[in-house]
Amino acid sequence: DVKVTQSSRYLVKRTGEKVFLECVQDMDHENMFWYRQDPGLGLRLIYFSYDVKMKEKGDIPEGYSVSREKKERFSLILESASTNQTSMYLCASRVGGSGNTIYFGEGSWLTVV
Amino acid sequence: DQQVKQNSPSLSVQEGRISILNCDYTNSMFDYFLWYKKYPAEGPTFLISISSIKDKNEDGRFTVFLNKSAKHLSLHIVPSQPGDSAVYFCAASGTQGGSEKLVFGKGTKLTVNP
């Protein structure tokens, strides 16, 4: 079974703090993704990576950056957290192209106060 | 511009009846469609998918129908069970200009009443 693990399930951070959300997958998938889910807005893509050290902006990259130094690990960074970044963050991975299934982690609930 | 639309934010059905969740898309480049199910405080889990070369795919109680000419797909759950109560996301994927896209709808919250 594919396992996508997000290191923190629940976080509370202060406005202006730097926040790291870590994600690890154990299936040697090339592609990894970060989404956020908000009520009424569905799943919105923040960034994705199709290989080590490669990254591409998704639909809502503003205020975020990512790091992929190793194939199994994809980190989402909030350089200076703001209250409008309070959300559920979902990491996902996929092998190969767009016809393959994308597997999600359990999600990280981030509250910025 | 919403490329994948789930126009019903919520749906309520009785246990044992059929649940039909609908999804419309606008971009002809999408060639693969997926349905995900999400419980509160958990990540989405893959349910069923369909390639654009097919018009139906069935897996147990779940069937997905694709109408390419109408750019419409639907997920049928028969019979519905209380454990099916969750948010269902439709997703469409494809490649355009060498760039892959995977777009999710906003989700439909299904409630199956005992």
Boltz contact constraints between the chains, C-beta under 6 A:
constraints:
  - contact:
      token1: [A, 42]
      token2: [B, 104]
      max_distance: 6.0
  - contact:
      token1: [A, 42]
      token2: [B, 105]
      max_distance: 6.0
  - contact:
      token1: [A, 42]
      token2: [B, 106]
      max_distance: 6.0
  - contact:
      token1: [A, 42]
      token2: [B, 107]
      max_distance: 6.0
  - contact:
      token1: [A, 43]
      token2: [B, 104]
      max_distance: 6.0
  - contact:
      token1: [A, 90]
      token2: [B, 43]
      max_distance: 6.0
  - contact:
      token1: [A, 98]
      token2: [B, 93]
      max_distance: 6.0
  - contact:
      token1: [A, 98]
      token2: [B, 100]
      max_distance: 6.0
  - contact:
      token1: [A, 99]
      token2: [B, 32]
      max_distance: 6.0
  - contact:
      token1: [A, 101]
      token2: [B, 46]
      max_distance: 6.0
  - contact:
      token1: [A, 104]
      token2: [B, 43]
      max_distance: 6.0
  - contact:
      token1: [A, 104]
      token2: [B, 44]
      max_distance: 6.0
  - contact:
      token1: [A, 105]
      token2: [B, 43]
      max_distance: 6.0
  - contact:
      token1: [A, 106]
      token2: [B, 42]
      max_distance: 6.0
  - contact:
      token1: [A, 106]
      token2: [B, 43]
      max_distance: 6.0
  - contact:
      token1: [A, 107]
      token2: [B, 43]
      max_distance: 6.0
